[in-house]
Amino acid sequence: RYDLPKPFVVLATQNPIEQEGTYELPEAQLDRFLLKEVLVYPTPEEELVILKRIESGILEKAPSVEEIPHVALSDIENMQQLVSKVYIDESIKQYIVNLVTATRNPGAIIPAEIARYIQYGASPRASIAFQQVAKAIALINGRDYVIPEDVKQLRYSILRHRIILNFEAIADQVHPEVIIDAIFNATTAP
């Protein structure tokens, strides 16, 4: 047995270019990640800013360890305790359940031409993730209660790796975000 520190955080990367020697995770393991972020290439304007920053020598002016702000472990633990105290109304919990359930039975809520692309919907872990993330977003925004916009804010990050698309979706280049938008647009928020 190996005790893990608290909090314990895992960050993982997936590089779609170099797949040799790496294996895609099974759906059940993907589901254990709270969020999935997708990084894209910078816009031409952003890339120009990168060049200007490099040329300015910004990387050579690394701050000293004393200059880097840090967060104590106790601060993180306190924030986790505060998040657990954020109020989430029953109607918002029902909204979360309705959204996640719609991923499992999409034909009942979104057009069949979109619903047909889902092979597997999201598990109850998606509902748990929505609740936890919405509470954290509320706290970040200075509230001790959740509003529907808190649920919507990170919808792609919460669902994009939990909705498993079929081969037809991949062939038709349909991305999970299209399906997520369709479900959110068809589900009434409280």
VOROKE-711069 format. One record per residue (C-alpha): residue number from 1; residue in three letters; x, y, z. Coordinates in steps of 0.5 Angstrom, whole numbers, plus 2048, in hexadecimal, padded with zeros to 3 digits. Example, Ala and Ser with C-alpha at 12.3 -4.5 7.8 and 13.67 -1.06 7.14 Angstrom:
// residues 2
<rec><pos>1</pos><code>ala</code><east>819</east><north>7F7</north><up>810</up></rec>
<rec><pos>2</pos><code>ser</code><east>81B</east><north>7FE</north><up>80E</up></rec>
***
This chain:
// residues 190
<rec><pos>1</pos><code>arg</code><east>800</east><north>800</north><up>800</up></rec>
<rec><pos>2</pos><code>tyr</code><east>802</east><north>807</north><up>7FE</up></rec>
<rec><pos>3</pos><code>asp</code><east>7FF</east><north>80D</north><up>801</up></rec>
<rec><pos>4</pos><code>leu</code><east>7FE</east><north>813</north><up>7FD</up></rec>
<rec><pos>5</pos><code>pro</code><east>7FF</east><north>81A</north><up>7FF</up></rec>
<rec><pos>6</pos><code>lys</code><east>7F9</east><north>81E</north><up>7FF</up></rec>
<rec><pos>7</pos><code>pro</code><east>7F7</east><north>821</north><up>7FB</up></rec>
<rec><pos>8</pos><code>phe</code><east>7F9</east><north>81D</north><up>7F6</up></rec>
<rec><pos>9</pos><code>val</code><east>7F9</east><north>81F</north><up>7EF</up></rec>
<rec><pos>10</pos><code>val</code><east>7FB</east><north>81C</north><up>7E8</up></rec>
<rec><pos>11</pos><code>leu</code><east>7FC</east><north>820</north><up>7E2</up></rec>
<rec><pos>12</pos><code>ala</code><east>7FC</east><north>81C</north><up>7DB</up></rec>
<rec><pos>13</pos><code>thr</code><east>7FE</east><north>81E</north><up>7D4</up></rec>
<rec><pos>14</pos><code>gln</code><east>7FC</east><north>81A</north><up>7CE</up></rec>
<rec><pos>15</pos><code>asn</code><east>800</east><north>81C</north><up>7C7</up></rec>
<rec><pos>16</pos><code>pro</code><east>7FC</east><north>81A</north><up>7C1</up></rec>
<rec><pos>17</pos><code>ile</code><east>802</east><north>81B</north><up>7BD</up></rec>
<rec><pos>18</pos><code>glu</code><east>806</east><north>816</north><up>7C0</up></rec>
<rec><pos>19</pos><code>gln</code><east>802</east><north>810</north><up>7C2</up></rec>
<rec><pos>20</pos><code>glu</code><east>807</east><north>80A</north><up>7C1</up></rec>
<rec><pos>21</pos><code>gly</code><east>809</east><north>807</north><up>7C8</up></rec>
<rec><pos>22</pos><code>thr</code><east>803</east><north>80A</north><up>7CB</up></rec>
<rec><pos>23</pos><code>tyr</code><east>7FC</east><north>807</north><up>7CC</up></rec>
<rec><pos>24</pos><code>glu</code><east>7F5</east><north>80B</north><up>7CC</up></rec>
<rec><pos>25</pos><code>leu</code><east>7F2</east><north>80A</north><up>7D3</up></rec>
<rec><pos>26</pos><code>pro</code><east>7EC</east><north>805</north><up>7D3</up></rec>
<rec><pos>27</pos><code>glu</code><east>7E5</east><north>809</north><up>7D4</up></rec>
<rec><pos>28</pos><code>ala</code><east>7E5</east><north>808</north><up>7DC</up></rec>
<rec><pos>29</pos><code>gln</code><east>7EC</east><north>80B</north><up>7DD</up></rec>
<rec><pos>30</pos><code>leu</code><east>7EA</east><north>811</north><up>7D9</up></rec>
<rec><pos>31</pos><code>asp</code><east>7E4</east><north>812</north><up>7DD</up></rec>
<rec><pos>32</pos><code>arg</code><east>7E8</east><north>812</north><up>7E3</up></rec>
<rec><pos>33</pos><code>phe</code><east>7EB</east><north>819</north><up>7E1</up></rec>
<rec><pos>34</pos><code>leu</code><east>7E7</east><north>81F</north><up>7E4</up></rec>
<rec><pos>35</pos><code>leu</code><east>7E9</east><north>823</north><up>7DD</up></rec>
<rec><pos>36</pos><code>lys</code><east>7EC</east><north>823</north><up>7D6</up></rec>
<rec><pos>37</pos><code>glu</code><east>7EE</east><north>829</north><up>7D3</up></rec>
<rec><pos>38</pos><code>val</code><east>7F0</east><north>829</north><up>7CC</up></rec>
<rec><pos>39</pos><code>leu</code><east>7F6</east><north>82E</north><up>7CA</up></rec>
<rec><pos>40</pos><code>val</code><east>7F6</east><north>831</north><up>7C3</up></rec>
<rec><pos>41</pos><code>tyr</code><east>7FB</east><north>834</north><up>7BF</up></rec>
<rec><pos>42</pos><code>pro</code><east>7FC</east><north>83C</north><up>7C0</up></rec>
<rec><pos>43</pos><code>thr</code><east>7F8</east><north>841</north><up>7BC</up></rec>
<rec><pos>44</pos><code>pro</code><east>7FD</east><north>844</north><up>7B7</up></rec>
<rec><pos>45</pos><code>glu</code><east>7FC</east><north>84A</north><up>7BC</up></rec>
<rec><pos>46</pos><code>glu</code><east>7FE</east><north>846</north><up>7C2</up></rec>
<rec><pos>47</pos><code>glu</code><east>804</east><north>843</north><up>7BE</up></rec>
<rec><pos>48</pos><code>leu</code><east>807</east><north>84A</north><up>7BD</up></rec>
<rec><pos>49</pos><code>val</code><east>806</east><north>84C</north><up>7C4</up></rec>
<rec><pos>50</pos><code>ile</code><east>80A</east><north>846</north><up>7C6</up></rec>
<rec><pos>51</pos><code>leu</code><east>810</east><north>848</north><up>7C1</up></rec>
<rec><pos>52</pos><code>lys</code><east>810</east><north>84F</north><up>7C4</up></rec>
<rec><pos>53</pos><code>arg</code><east>810</east><north>84C</north><up>7CB</up></rec>
<rec><pos>54</pos><code>ile</code><east>816</east><north>847</north><up>7C9</up></rec>
<rec><pos>55</pos><code>glu</code><east>81A</east><north>84D</north><up>7C6</up></rec>
<rec><pos>56</pos><code>ser</code><east>819</east><north>851</north><up>7CC</up></rec>
<rec><pos>57</pos><code>gly</code><east>81D</east><north>84C</north><up>7D0</up></rec>
<rec><pos>58</pos><code>ile</code><east>817</east><north>84B</north><up>7D5</up></rec>
<rec><pos>59</pos><code>leu</code><east>819</east><north>843</north><up>7D5</up></rec>
<rec><pos>60</pos><code>glu</code><east>820</east><north>846</north><up>7D7</up></rec>
<rec><pos>61</pos><code>lys</code><east>81D</east><north>84A</north><up>7DD</up></rec>
<rec><pos>62</pos><code>ala</code><east>81B</east><north>844</north><up>7E1</up></rec>
<rec><pos>63</pos><code>pro</code><east>818</east><north>846</north><up>7E8</up></rec>
<rec><pos>64</pos><code>ser</code><east>81C</east><north>844</north><up>7EE</up></rec>
<rec><pos>65</pos><code>val</code><east>818</east><north>83F</north><up>7F3</up></rec>
<rec><pos>66</pos><code>glu</code><east>817</east><north>844</north><up>7F8</up></rec>
<rec><pos>67</pos><code>glu</code><east>813</east><north>848</north><up>7F2</up></rec>
<rec><pos>68</pos><code>ile</code><east>80F</east><north>843</north><up>7F0</up></rec>
<rec><pos>69</pos><code>pro</code><east>808</east><north>843</north><up>7F4</up></rec>
<rec><pos>70</pos><code>his</code><east>806</east><north>83C</north><up>7F7</up></rec>
<rec><pos>71</pos><code>val</code><east>800</east><north>839</north><up>7FB</up></rec>
<rec><pos>72</pos><code>ala</code><east>801</east><north>835</north><up>801</up></rec>
<rec><pos>73</pos><code>leu</code><east>7FE</east><north>82E</north><up>801</up></rec>
<rec><pos>74</pos><code>ser</code><east>7FA</east><north>831</north><up>807</up></rec>
<rec><pos>75</pos><code>asp</code><east>7F7</east><north>836</north><up>802</up></rec>
<rec><pos>76</pos><code>ile</code><east>7F5</east><north>831</north><up>7FD</up></rec>
<rec><pos>77</pos><code>glu</code><east>7F2</east><north>82D</north><up>803</up></rec>
<rec><pos>78</pos><code>asn</code><east>7EE</east><north>833</north><up>805</up></rec>
<rec><pos>79</pos><code>met</code><east>7EB</east><north>834</north><up>7FE</up></rec>
<rec><pos>80</pos><code>gln</code><east>7E9</east><north>82D</north><up>7FE</up></rec>
<rec><pos>81</pos><code>gln</code><east>7E5</east><north>82E</north><up>804</up></rec>
<rec><pos>82</pos><code>leu</code><east>7E2</east><north>834</north><up>802</up></rec>
<rec><pos>83</pos><code>val</code><east>7E0</east><north>831</north><up>7FB</up></rec>
<rec><pos>84</pos><code>ser</code><east>7DC</east><north>82B</north><up>7FF</up></rec>
<rec><pos>85</pos><code>lys</code><east>7D8</east><north>831</north><up>803</up></rec>
<rec><pos>86</pos><code>val</code><east>7D6</east><north>834</north><up>7FC</up></rec>
<rec><pos>87</pos><code>tyr</code><east>7CE</east><north>833</north><up>7FC</up></rec>
<rec><pos>88</pos><code>ile</code><east>7CB</east><north>830</north><up>7F6</up></rec>
<rec><pos>89</pos><code>asp</code><east>7C4</east><north>830</north><up>7F5</up></rec>
<rec><pos>90</pos><code>glu</code><east>7C0</east><north>82A</north><up>7F4</up></rec>
<rec><pos>91</pos><code>ser</code><east>7BD</east><north>82D</north><up>7ED</up></rec>
<rec><pos>92</pos><code>ile</code><east>7C5</east><north>82E</north><up>7EB</up></rec>
<rec><pos>93</pos><code>lys</code><east>7C6</east><north>826</north><up>7ED</up></rec>
<rec><pos>94</pos><code>gln</code><east>7C0</east><north>824</north><up>7E9</up></rec>
<rec><pos>95</pos><code>tyr</code><east>7C3</east><north>828</north><up>7E3</up></rec>
<rec><pos>96</pos><code>ile</code><east>7CA</east><north>825</north><up>7E3</up></rec>
<rec><pos>97</pos><code>val</code><east>7C6</east><north>81E</north><up>7E4</up></rec>
<rec><pos>98</pos><code>asn</code><east>7C2</east><north>820</north><up>7DE</up></rec>
<rec><pos>99</pos><code>leu</code><east>7C8</east><north>822</north><up>7D9</up></rec>
<rec><pos>100</pos><code>val</code><east>7CC</east><north>81C</north><up>7DB</up></rec>
<rec><pos>101</pos><code>thr</code><east>7C6</east><north>817</north><up>7DA</up></rec>
<rec><pos>102</pos><code>ala</code><east>7C5</east><north>81A</north><up>7D3</up></rec>
<rec><pos>103</pos><code>thr</code><east>7CC</east><north>818</north><up>7D1</up></rec>
<rec><pos>104</pos><code>arg</code><east>7C9</east><north>811</north><up>7D2</up></rec>
<rec><pos>105</pos><code>asn</code><east>7C3</east><north>811</north><up>7CF</up></rec>
<rec><pos>106</pos><code>pro</code><east>7C4</east><north>817</north><up>7CA</up></rec>
<rec><pos>107</pos><code>gly</code><east>7BF</east><north>815</north><up>7C5</up></rec>
<rec><pos>108</pos><code>ala</code><east>7BA</east><north>817</north><up>7CA</up></rec>
<rec><pos>109</pos><code>ile</code><east>7BC</east><north>81E</north><up>7CA</up></rec>
<rec><pos>110</pos><code>ile</code><east>7C0</east><north>820</north><up>7C4</up></rec>
<rec><pos>111</pos><code>pro</code><east>7BF</east><north>81F</north><up>7BD</up></rec>
<rec><pos>112</pos><code>ala</code><east>7C0</east><north>818</north><up>7BA</up></rec>
<rec><pos>113</pos><code>glu</code><east>7C6</east><north>81A</north><up>7B5</up></rec>
<rec><pos>114</pos><code>ile</code><east>7CA</east><north>81C</north><up>7BB</up></rec>
<rec><pos>115</pos><code>ala</code><east>7C8</east><north>817</north><up>7C0</up></rec>
<rec><pos>116</pos><code>arg</code><east>7CA</east><north>811</north><up>7BC</up></rec>
<rec><pos>117</pos><code>tyr</code><east>7D1</east><north>813</north><up>7BD</up></rec>
<rec><pos>118</pos><code>ile</code><east>7D2</east><north>812</north><up>7C4</up></rec>
<rec><pos>119</pos><code>gln</code><east>7D4</east><north>80B</north><up>7C6</up></rec>
<rec><pos>120</pos><code>tyr</code><east>7D4</east><north>80B</north><up>7CD</up></rec>
<rec><pos>121</pos><code>gly</code><east>7D2</east><north>811</north><up>7D2</up></rec>
<rec><pos>122</pos><code>ala</code><east>7D5</east><north>814</north><up>7D8</up></rec>
<rec><pos>123</pos><code>ser</code><east>7D5</east><north>810</north><up>7DE</up></rec>
<rec><pos>124</pos><code>pro</code><east>7D3</east><north>813</north><up>7E5</up></rec>
<rec><pos>125</pos><code>arg</code><east>7DA</east><north>815</north><up>7E6</up></rec>
<rec><pos>126</pos><code>ala</code><east>7D8</east><north>81B</north><up>7E1</up></rec>
<rec><pos>127</pos><code>ser</code><east>7D2</east><north>81D</north><up>7E6</up></rec>
<rec><pos>128</pos><code>ile</code><east>7D7</east><north>81D</north><up>7EC</up></rec>
<rec><pos>129</pos><code>ala</code><east>7DC</east><north>821</north><up>7E8</up></rec>
<rec><pos>130</pos><code>phe</code><east>7D7</east><north>826</north><up>7E6</up></rec>
<rec><pos>131</pos><code>gln</code><east>7D5</east><north>827</north><up>7ED</up></rec>
<rec><pos>132</pos><code>gln</code><east>7DC</east><north>828</north><up>7EF</up></rec>
<rec><pos>133</pos><code>val</code><east>7DE</east><north>82C</north><up>7EA</up></rec>
<rec><pos>134</pos><code>ala</code><east>7D8</east><north>831</north><up>7EA</up></rec>
<rec><pos>135</pos><code>lys</code><east>7D9</east><north>832</north><up>7F2</up></rec>
<rec><pos>136</pos><code>ala</code><east>7E0</east><north>834</north><up>7F0</up></rec>
<rec><pos>137</pos><code>ile</code><east>7DE</east><north>838</north><up>7EB</up></rec>
<rec><pos>138</pos><code>ala</code><east>7D9</east><north>83C</north><up>7EF</up></rec>
<rec><pos>139</pos><code>leu</code><east>7DF</east><north>83D</north><up>7F5</up></rec>
<rec><pos>140</pos><code>ile</code><east>7E4</east><north>83F</north><up>7F0</up></rec>
<rec><pos>141</pos><code>asn</code><east>7DE</east><north>844</north><up>7EE</up></rec>
<rec><pos>142</pos><code>gly</code><east>7DD</east><north>846</north><up>7F5</up></rec>
<rec><pos>143</pos><code>arg</code><east>7D7</east><north>843</north><up>7F6</up></rec>
<rec><pos>144</pos><code>asp</code><east>7D5</east><north>83E</north><up>7FB</up></rec>
<rec><pos>145</pos><code>tyr</code><east>7CF</east><north>83B</north><up>7F7</up></rec>
<rec><pos>146</pos><code>val</code><east>7CF</east><north>838</north><up>7F0</up></rec>
<rec><pos>147</pos><code>ile</code><east>7CB</east><north>83B</north><up>7EA</up></rec>
<rec><pos>148</pos><code>pro</code><east>7CA</east><north>837</north><up>7E3</up></rec>
<rec><pos>149</pos><code>glu</code><east>7D0</east><north>83B</north><up>7E0</up></rec>
<rec><pos>150</pos><code>asp</code><east>7D5</east><north>838</north><up>7E5</up></rec>
<rec><pos>151</pos><code>val</code><east>7D2</east><north>831</north><up>7E2</up></rec>
<rec><pos>152</pos><code>lys</code><east>7D3</east><north>833</north><up>7DB</up></rec>
<rec><pos>153</pos><code>gln</code><east>7DA</east><north>836</north><up>7DB</up></rec>
<rec><pos>154</pos><code>leu</code><east>7DE</east><north>830</north><up>7DB</up></rec>
<rec><pos>155</pos><code>arg</code><east>7D9</east><north>82C</north><up>7D7</up></rec>
<rec><pos>156</pos><code>tyr</code><east>7DE</east><north>82A</north><up>7D2</up></rec>
<rec><pos>157</pos><code>ser</code><east>7E4</east><north>828</north><up>7D7</up></rec>
<rec><pos>158</pos><code>ile</code><east>7DF</east><north>824</north><up>7DB</up></rec>
<rec><pos>159</pos><code>leu</code><east>7DC</east><north>820</north><up>7D5</up></rec>
<rec><pos>160</pos><code>arg</code><east>7E0</east><north>820</north><up>7CF</up></rec>
<rec><pos>161</pos><code>his</code><east>7E4</east><north>81A</north><up>7D2</up></rec>
<rec><pos>162</pos><code>arg</code><east>7DE</east><north>816</north><up>7D5</up></rec>
<rec><pos>163</pos><code>ile</code><east>7D9</east><north>816</north><up>7CF</up></rec>
<rec><pos>164</pos><code>ile</code><east>7DC</east><north>811</north><up>7CA</up></rec>
<rec><pos>165</pos><code>leu</code><east>7DB</east><north>812</north><up>7C3</up></rec>
<rec><pos>166</pos><code>asn</code><east>7DA</east><north>80C</north><up>7BE</up></rec>
<rec><pos>167</pos><code>phe</code><east>7DE</east><north>80B</north><up>7B8</up></rec>
<rec><pos>168</pos><code>glu</code><east>7D9</east><north>80F</north><up>7B3</up></rec>
<rec><pos>169</pos><code>ala</code><east>7DA</east><north>815</north><up>7B7</up></rec>
<rec><pos>170</pos><code>ile</code><east>7E1</east><north>814</north><up>7B6</up></rec>
<rec><pos>171</pos><code>ala</code><east>7E0</east><north>813</north><up>7AF</up></rec>
<rec><pos>172</pos><code>asp</code><east>7DC</east><north>819</north><up>7AE</up></rec>
<rec><pos>173</pos><code>gln</code><east>7E0</east><north>81D</north><up>7B3</up></rec>
<rec><pos>174</pos><code>val</code><east>7DB</east><north>81F</north><up>7B8</up></rec>
<rec><pos>175</pos><code>his</code><east>7DE</east><north>821</north><up>7BE</up></rec>
<rec><pos>176</pos><code>pro</code><east>7DC</east><north>820</north><up>7C5</up></rec>
<rec><pos>177</pos><code>glu</code><east>7DB</east><north>828</north><up>7C6</up></rec>
<rec><pos>178</pos><code>val</code><east>7D5</east><north>827</north><up>7C1</up></rec>
<rec><pos>179</pos><code>ile</code><east>7D1</east><north>822</north><up>7C5</up></rec>
<rec><pos>180</pos><code>ile</code><east>7D2</east><north>826</north><up>7CB</up></rec>
<rec><pos>181</pos><code>asp</code><east>7D0</east><north>82C</north><up>7C8</up></rec>
<rec><pos>182</pos><code>ala</code><east>7CA</east><north>829</north><up>7C6</up></rec>
<rec><pos>183</pos><code>ile</code><east>7C8</east><north>825</north><up>7CD</up></rec>
<rec><pos>184</pos><code>phe</code><east>7C9</east><north>82C</north><up>7D0</up></rec>
<rec><pos>185</pos><code>asn</code><east>7C5</east><north>830</north><up>7CB</up></rec>
<rec><pos>186</pos><code>ala</code><east>7BF</east><north>82B</north><up>7CC</up></rec>
<rec><pos>187</pos><code>thr</code><east>7BF</east><north>82A</north><up>7D4</up></rec>
<rec><pos>188</pos><code>thr</code><east>7BC</east><north>830</north><up>7D7</up></rec>
<rec><pos>189</pos><code>ala</code><east>7C0</east><north>833</north><up>7DD</up></rec>
<rec><pos>190</pos><code>pro</code><east>7BC</east><north>835</north><up>7E3</up></rec>
***
